[in-house]
């Protein structure tokens, strides 16, 4: 989770650590100059994370023969039925 310190810097800590920290321990992070200033409101968002495939990366199989489409794409298709082959 992202936790904003009183000076505006943001640190990433687990929720378990957050619940185990006392207020003094959280304030001590200020003394260690932990965290960064974040100006992007989408920072850490699931929409921004790497490794997530975008819809533009997947090829379009609409014009191809059903036998040329890979099996994993067929099974993800909502309208595919096995008797189409």
N, C-alpha and C positions, 0 to 999 in steps of 0.2 A: 504494500500500500504506500501511497505517497503521503508524507506528513510535512506540513509547512511549519517551519520554525517561526518564532516571533519576529525575527529580522527579515522574513520574506524568503529565505532560502528553503529549498525543498529537499528532503532526504527520502530514500526508499527503504522502508523497513517492513518486516513481516508483521502480520497482525498479532502473532504470538508475542513477539518482542515488544510491540506497542503496549499490550496489556500487562506485560511483566515490568515495564519501565515505570519508575516513579516520575513525578513532575521534575524533581531535581536532576534525574538522569537525562530526561529529555532536554532540559535547559543546558545541561553540560555539553550537549552537541554544539551549542553556539560557541563555546570556548575552544572547541577543536576545529572550528571553521568547516564543519561538515555541510554538505549539500551544495546545490547550485541554484542560481536564479533561473526560473523557467518562465518564459514569456509566451510559450505556445500552449493554448488551452487544450489542445488535443494530445499533449505529451503523455506517453504511456497508454494511449488508447488502443484498444484491440484493432481498430481500423487502421492504425499506423504501424503495427508490428510487422517486422520482416518475416518472411516465410509463409505468409498467407497468400495463396494464389489469387490473382485477380481474375475477373471474368474475361478480360481481354487476352489472357495467356492461353486459354483453352481453344483449340481449333474448332471451327464450325464444321459439323458433320452432316448438316441438313441436305446437302446435294449428293452425298456419297451413298453407295450401295450398303445395305445393312451388314453384309458380311465383311466389309472393309473397316467397320467401326470396331475399336478395341472393346473387349468384354467389360472392362471396368467402367467405360463410358455408358455402355448399354444398361448396366445395372443401376447407375445413378439416374438414368432417365425415368421420369415418372410415368411416361406413356408407353414404355417398352413392355412388350409381352413376348414370352419365349416362342410363341407360334408365329411370329413375324418372319422368321428365317426360312 
